[in-house]
């Protein structure tokens, strides 16, 4: 069930009304209803893959109890290993089995040895990368003695399967989201209004910006060998805005929907393309994933407490694993490795850690800030090329096509989508001090409702009609 579908437009108000009517002041009934609604939501894609969520939930609920009830270090480690093996084993099989088999065959082929591979027609369960990391945060934090396990299976199962963020995040930590299933939730009109506002903004970014950029991006990347450098440059710019609006649009809808039910999810995007260095970019892009890897991979490796050489190794490994998390393709690993390399100067030369937004309390950035933003964005665009192309070879050929004399030609095609790019960047720049760009509660009522009506109009008349899937569903 897509957020941008008629099916969800009917599902949400029915679930919202029933949730507040039948579960008023009854937490367990609310949780049970949310669990049923979440399982139905996921089952609309595939009921058979719903079993995987149930298995992960059962294993981690039991492991959490047993781990908390024992003080024996070896037993605790074995229980944690059981959780890791179950969750990562399921994820690894569905997401990476064919990748490893095919890479193994290619390696031996390069040595002149022909193998007959056995591959399967495996369908990747939607959302598996997201809910796997979410439930792992529960058992890992219990192992670290940072979290007390819940004794309420309904609350835990609802936490794992919570439908607003089940399929593509934000990847919530058990320490943050699970306690909300144990607290009394009462309807708050202001919070619900804020949620509706954020849902509207997410739908606009997805249906108007991302979906209208998609045909241009697909056309350029499919035919990159026949196009000029200037068009290829536009293509990677369009993809950068497309994937941002697509993914952050999903996050906005998820966060806004959760608010309708009295839950607060973490911010997942915070104007990342206005970052002044790569470090700031990763504090603003897919925040729930980057902080997950920071806390469960980077810091356990030694983090920034080690020597500079070891710090770079830790960063490099973390980003390589992050890239591999995105998909079973060498292009994603290359994308992650590139971002690790981009960190190299900051580790060895030191860097300022920005704690404020760009051009704070000013309309325009200083020349230094503008240069830093432009340089960071250029590095991000370079890495996005590897993310979007089907192979690493294609990425290098695409980049080579950009840096051609034709880069300075005026593109004869694919110019119209630039309107979407400029429009979204200008509006988000003006609203960058807000948690999300359509946080316009302080605007005059006429301007506020004028903006709402304009966005609804644009969604209805500039939307692509047939609901388009979200990019991150494939990860």
N, C-alpha and C positions, 0 to 999 in steps of 0.2 A: 504494500500500500504506500504510494508516494505522497509526500506532503503536499505536492502541487497537483493532486488529482481530485476529481469530483468525489471519489470514494472517501477520501480523507475529510473533505469538506462536509460530508454527511456524518462520518464516524465521530469527529471531534465534538460537535455540539451535543450529540446524543450521549457520549461518554461523560462529557462535562456536566450535563444536567443530571444524569443518573448518579454520578459520583457525589455531588453536593446534596442531592435529595435523599438518597437511601443510606448514605454513609455519614450523615451529619453527626459530629461529635463521637463517632465510633471508629477508632483508628483501625482496628482489625478488619472491620467490614470495608473500610475505604481501601486498605491494602489488598484485601482479597479481590475486590472489584477491579483495582488497577492491575493486579496480576492477570486476571481473566481477560481484561481488555488488551493487555500487552501481548499475551499469548495469541489472541485473535489477530491483533495487528501483525505480528510476525508470521502467523499461520497463513495470512493472505498471500505471502510469497511461497511458502512451502511448509506444510505441516510436518513433513518427515524430518526437516532440519530443525524443527522445534525441539525434537528429542535431544539434540546436542546441547541446547541451552539447559534443558532439564538435567542432563547428566553432569554438566559443569556445576550447576547449582547444588545438586545433591552431594557430589564429591566434596566441594569446598565448604558446604555447611557442616558436613560430618567431620572433615579434617579440622576445621576451625574449633569445633567442640573438643575433639580429642587432643589437639595441640595445646589448648588452654588448660586441660585437665591433667597434664603431665609436666613434670619438671625434668625429666630425663633428656639430656641434650641429644642423644642419638635418636631417641624416639621422635623428638620434635623435628629433627632433620629428615628422618624418613617420611614423616607425615607431610612436610613441606615438599619433599621430592615427589610424593604421590600426587599432590596438587599440580606441581609443575609438569610432571610427566603426562598427566591426564589432559590438562588444558593445552599445553604446547604440543603434545602428541597429536591431538585432534586438529589443532591449527596447522601443524606441520604437514600432516597427511593431505588435508584438503587443499592447502595453499601451495605446498612446495614439493610434493612427491614427484610430479612430472618434471619439474625444473631440475631437480637433482639427477634424475635418471637421464634426461636429455643432455645435461652438462657432462655427466660421466661418459656417455656415449661419444660426445664430441671430443672429449679429452683423449680417449683411446683412438678415435679416428685420426686425430692429429699425429698420433704415433704409428699410424698405419695398421691399426688393429680394428677390424669391423666387428661390432657387437649387434646383437638383435635385441633391442630394448623392449621391455614390457611396460607399456604406458596405459593409463586408464582414462576414460572420458569422465573426469571428475568435475562436478559443478561446485563452484565455490559458494558456500552458504553466506548469504548476505549478512554483513555485520559481525562476522566471526572474529575478526581482528580486534574489534572494539570491545565486545562484551568479554572476550577472553582476558584482555588486559585489565578490565574493570574488576572482574572477579578475582584475578590474581592479586590485585592490590589488597584484597581482604585477607587472604591466607599469609601473604608476605608480612603485612603489618602485624598480624597476630603473632607470627614467628618472632618478629622484632620486639614484641611486647609493647607495641604502640597502639594496639586496639584490643578491646575486649569483645569476644564473639557474641553475636546475638543468639538468644535461645528461641527466637521466634522464626520458624521456617517460612511463614508467609511473608513477613517483612523482608527476609533475605532474598527469597525468590523474586519478590517484586522489585527489589533493588537491582538485581542482575538483569531483569527483563524490562525495566521501566521504559515504556514505548517511546516517549519523546526523544530519548538519546540512545536507544538500543542499537540502531542500525549504523549510525555514523557519528556518534559522540554528541557532546564532549565525553571523553573517557573520565568518568567520575571516580574519585577515590572513595573507598568504603568509609573512611574516617569522616568524610564530608557529607555524602549523600545518605548512607545507611541510617544515621541518627534521625534524619528527617522523617523516616518511616515509623519512628517510635514516638514522635511528638504530635500533639494535637494540632490539626490543621483546620483553620476556619477561613471561610471565604472573605477575601479583602478586595474591595472594588478597585482601589488604586493599583494594587499589584496586578490584578486581572487586566486592567486597562493598559498598564505598561506591557504586559505580555502580548496583548493584541497588537499593540504598536510595533513590537519587535517581530511578531509573526508577519505583519504586513511588510516590514522592511526586508525580511528574509525572502518572502515571495517575490518582491520586486527585484531583488538582486538576482535571484535564480531565474525567474520567468522572463524578465525583460532584458537584463544585462547578459547573464551567462548564456541563456538559450539563444539569444540573437547573435552572440559572438561565435557560437559553436559552428555554424555552417562555414563561416569564413576561416576559422581555425582548421577545420577538417579539410577544406579545399586547399589551403596553403600547404599544410603538412603532407597531404597526399601527393601533391604535384610540385613539391619544392624544387625538384631538379629542373623544372621548366620556367621558374619564376625569377624575377630580378631580386637583387639584394635588398632593395628598399621594401619590396613586398614581404620577403622573408623576415625582415626586421619587424614589420607590422604584425606578422604572424605570431612571433614569440611574445610581442607585447599584448596582442589580443588573448593569447592563451593565458598569460599571467593574470589578466583581469578576469578571464572566464573562470579559471579554477578558483580564484579568490572569491568571486561572487557566488559561484556554485557551492563551494564548501562552507564559506562563512554564512551564506544564505541558509543552508541547512542548519547550521549551529544556531542562528538567530531564531528560526522556526522552532527548533527543539527547546531552546531556553525559554522562549515566549510561551510555548505550550505548557512547559513544566510550571511556569508561574500561574497559569490558569488553575492548576491543581494544588497550589500552595507550596511548591518546591522551588528551591533556588539552585540552579546549576552554575558551574564556573564559567567565566568568560573564556571563549575559545579563540577569539581573534580581536586584536586591538590595533587596527590601522597599521598593519605590518609594512606596507609599502612606503611609509613615511619614516622608516627606521634609518638611523645614521651609521650603523655598522651591523655586521652579521650577528653579533651577540644580541643586539637589540631586536633584530628581525625575529630571532628565535624566541625571544620573550614576548613576541606579539603574534606569531604565526602558530596555529594549531597548538595552543598553549597547553591543553590537557595532555597531548602526546609528548611534547618536548619536556614538560616537567615530570612526566612518568619516566621517561628515559633518564632524566637527570637523577631522580631519586632511586631508581631501581637498577640502573646500569652504570652511569657515570660516577656517582658517589661511591658505590661499592667497589669500583675499580681503583679508587683512590682520589677521584675528583681533582680538585686544584690544590690539594695538600701535599702533593708529591713534587718531584723535580719537574722542570719545564719539559724535559723530554718525555717523562711519564705522563704529564698533563696532556701533551699533544697525542700520545698514544691513547689515552682515555677518551679524548674528544674524537679521535679518528675512529675508534671502535664503536663508540656510541652512535656516531652519524652513519657509519656503515650498516650497523644493525637497524637503525631507523629507516634507512633507505630500503633494506631488505624487508622490513615490516610492510612497506607499501606494496610489494608485489614480487612474484617470482620472475624477475627479469634483471639482467645485468645493468640495464639502463637506470633502474632505481638505486642499485648499489652505487653506480657511478655518480648519480645525483647526490647521494649521501656523502660519498667520499669527497666530492667537490666542496660541499659545505664544511667538511672537516678541514680541508686544506685552506679554505677561506679564513678559518680561525687561527692559522699558524702565526701570522704577524702579531695578533693580539696577545698570544701566549708568550712569545719571546720578546716583544717590545713593550708589552703592557698596553692597557687601553683604559679609557674613561668609561665607566659604567653609567649610562644615562638613566636617571631616575625621573625624568620629566618628559613631556611631549615635545616634539619639534616646534620651534618658534612659539614657545609658551607665552601667552599674553600678547602675542603679536599676530598680525595678519599674515605676514610673509616671513620666511626664514632668512637668516643672514646668509651672506655668500658662502661662508664656511659650512653652514648647515645644509644649504642647497647642494653644494658640491658633495658632501658626505651622503646625503639622501640619494643623489643621482648615481654615485659610485656604487653604493650598496644595491640599489635597484638593478644596475647593470650586471653585477655579479649574480644576483638572484635570477635575472633573465637568462644568463648563460647556463646556469644549472637547470632551469626549467626546460631548456632545449633537450637535455638528456631525459628528463622526466616524460616528455611528450612523444619523442620519437620511438619507433618500435625496436631499434637496435642502436648500440653504441656507434656503429659505423654510420648509420643514418644521421646521428647527432653531429658527428664530425663533418659529414658532408653538408648538412644543413648550415652549420656555422661557417664552413668554408664558402658557401653560397652567399651568406650575408656580407662577408668581407671581400666583396668583389667591387669593381668599378661601378657596377650597376646600383650599388648602395646609394649613390648620390643622384640617381634618376628619380623622377617623379612617378610614383606608382599609378598605373592607369586603371587599376582595379583594386577592390578590397579597401576603398577609402571611406565608405560610408560608416562602417562600424566604429570609426574613431570617435564619433559623436557619443557613443555609449561609454567609451573609455574616459574621455574628458569629463563627461557629465558626472560619472560616479566618483572620479578622483577629486573633482572640485568640491562636490557636496561633502564628501567625507573629510576633506581637508578642513573645511569650515566647521565641521562638527567633531573634529578629532579630540576635543576635550570631553566628549560625552562617552558613556559606556558603550552605546551603540548610536549610529548616526541619526536615527529617527527618534531619539530621545528629545522630543520637542514639547514636553509638557509645559514649559515656561513660555512658549510662544502665545501670542494673542489668539483667542479662540477662532477668529476668522481665518488667520493665516494657518493655524493648526489644521482646521477642517478642510481648508483649501488644499493643503498638502496631502491629506488623507485621500480626498476625492481624486486628486491628480494621479496619485500612485495607483488607485483602483482602476482608473480609466486606462492608464498605461498598461497595467497587467491584463486587462480585458482586451485591449485593442492592439497591443504590441506583443503580447504573449504568443508563443508559437502554436497554440491550439492544443495539439496532442501533448500530454504530460511527458516531459523528458526526464530520464533517470538522472540521479546525482552522480557526479564523477567518482566520489569516494566510495560508492557502493561496491566498486570492483576491488577495493582494498580490504 
